[in-house]
Amino acid sequence: MRGFAKASFISIVVVIALFIFTSFIYFFPWYTTLIVETFNISQIAAGDNYLKQRYYDDTLERLKDKPIFRDNRDKIKIIVENEDGRKAIGYNDEELYEGSMEGDKPYKQRGHTIEVELRAIYPLKVTVWGKTYTKDVPVSFAMKTVGLKHYKDLDYYFD
């Protein structure tokens, strides 16, 4: 009788492990999309030393429209920060910042780092014997990039 109980327990554990594994098969393309979008945003942010609002909105809408993110589309966050922790998302036209103080501008001079992070919620779903178990798993991917553009309205410091 003890052998039958062990065999039954092992088979139940193996079946549950297979269900979890098949649920994670969908995780890899989901996470790869997160990585690719983070890389694209980081390259755009590196070109201007900050992320323009237009690119922020376009990326956010593109992610929300993808079927792979449909379950938690309102929980997608794009975070772009300078090395001092300030938000690096700003106006589409950098000429609007010409009269501003240097601390009020979302961009820094060439050579300063910008961190781009994408946060989303992965809906882990496992169905065992007709009952569905769900758990929302918060996942993020972050990259650091370096600003490439030289702005004449910023002081250029030699560190």
HUQUIZI-V392202 format. One record per pair of residues at least 12 apart in sequence whose ideal C-beta (glycine too) atoms are under 8 Angstrom apart, sorted by the first residue. I is the first residue (numbers start at 1). J is the second residue. D is the distance in whole Angstrom. If there is no record, write none. Layout:
BEGIN
I_J_D / I_J_D
END
This chain:
BEGIN
15_128_8 / 16_126_8 / 16_128_6 / 19_126_5 / 19_127_7 / 19_128_6 / 20_126_6 / 23_124_6 / 23_125_6 / 23_126_5 / 24_124_8 / 26_68_8 / 27_122_6 / 27_124_8 / 29_68_7 / 30_68_5 / 30_69_7 / 30_122_6 / 31_122_8 / 31_139_7 / 31_141_7 / 33_63_8 / 33_66_7 / 33_68_6 / 33_69_8 / 34_118_5 / 34_120_6 / 34_139_7 / 34_140_8 / 34_141_5 / 35_141_5 / 37_59_6 / 37_62_8 / 37_63_6 / 37_118_6 / 38_116_6 / 38_117_7 / 38_118_5 / 38_141_5 / 38_142_7 / 38_143_5 / 39_143_7 / 40_59_7 / 41_55_7 / 41_59_6 / 41_78_7 / 41_80_7 / 41_116_5 / 41_118_7 / 42_114_7 / 42_116_4 / 42_143_5 / 42_144_8 / 42_145_4 / 43_145_7 / 45_80_6 / 45_88_7 / 45_114_5 / 45_116_6 / 45_145_6 / 45_147_8 / 46_114_7 / 46_145_4 / 46_146_6 / 46_147_6 / 46_148_5 / 47_148_6 / 47_149_7 / 48_94_7 / 48_107_7 / 48_147_8 / 48_149_6 / 49_88_8 / 49_107_4 / 49_108_6 / 49_109_7 / 49_110_7 / 49_112_7 / 49_114_7 / 49_147_3 / 49_148_7 / 49_149_5 / 49_151_7 / 50_80_7 / 50_82_8 / 50_88_4 / 50_89_7 / 50_90_5 / 50_106_4 / 50_107_4 / 50_114_7 / 50_147_8 / 51_78_8 / 51_80_5 / 51_88_6 / 51_89_5 / 51_90_8 / 51_116_8 / 52_89_8 / 52_90_7 / 52_91_7 / 52_92_5 / 53_89_6 / 53_90_7 / 53_91_6 / 53_92_6 / 54_92_5 / 56_78_6 / 56_80_8 / 56_89_5 / 59_78_6 / 60_76_7 / 60_78_6 / 63_76_5 / 63_118_8 / 63_120_8 / 64_76_6 / 69_120_6 / 71_121_8 / 71_123_4 / 72_120_7 / 72_121_4 / 72_122_8 / 72_123_6 / 72_136_7 / 75_119_8 / 75_120_7 / 75_121_5 / 76_118_7 / 76_119_7 / 76_120_5 / 77_118_7 / 77_119_4 / 77_120_8 / 78_116_8 / 78_117_8 / 78_118_6 / 79_115_8 / 79_116_7 / 79_117_4 / 79_118_8 / 79_119_7 / 80_114_7 / 80_115_7 / 80_116_5 / 80_117_8 / 81_114_7 / 81_115_5 / 81_117_8 / 82_106_8 / 82_107_8 / 82_108_6 / 82_112_7 / 82_113_8 / 82_114_6 / 82_115_8 / 83_108_7 / 83_112_6 / 83_113_5 / 83_114_7 / 83_115_8 / 86_106_7 / 87_106_6 / 88_106_5 / 88_107_7 / 88_114_5 / 89_106_6 / 90_105_7 / 90_106_4 / 90_107_7 / 94_107_7 / 94_151_8 / 97_153_7 / 98_153_6 / 102_154_6 / 102_155_7 / 105_153_8 / 105_154_7 / 107_147_7 / 107_149_8 / 107_151_7 / 107_154_8 / 108_147_6 / 108_154_7 / 109_147_7 / 109_150_7 / 109_151_6 / 109_154_5 / 109_155_7 / 109_156_6 / 109_157_7 / 110_147_6 / 110_148_6 / 110_149_6 / 110_150_5 / 110_151_8 / 111_146_6 / 111_147_7 / 112_146_7 / 112_147_5 / 113_144_5 / 113_145_7 / 113_146_6 / 113_147_8 / 114_144_7 / 114_145_5 / 114_146_7 / 114_147_6 / 115_142_6 / 115_143_7 / 115_144_5 / 115_145_8 / 116_142_7 / 116_143_5 / 116_144_8 / 116_145_7 / 117_140_6 / 117_141_7 / 117_142_4 / 117_143_8 / 118_140_6 / 118_141_6 / 118_142_8 / 119_138_7 / 119_139_7 / 119_140_4 / 120_138_8 / 120_139_6 / 120_140_7 / 121_136_5 / 121_137_7 / 121_138_6 / 121_139_7 / 122_136_7 / 122_137_5 / 122_138_8 / 122_139_5 / 123_135_8 / 123_136_6 / 123_137_8 / 124_136_7 / 124_137_5
END
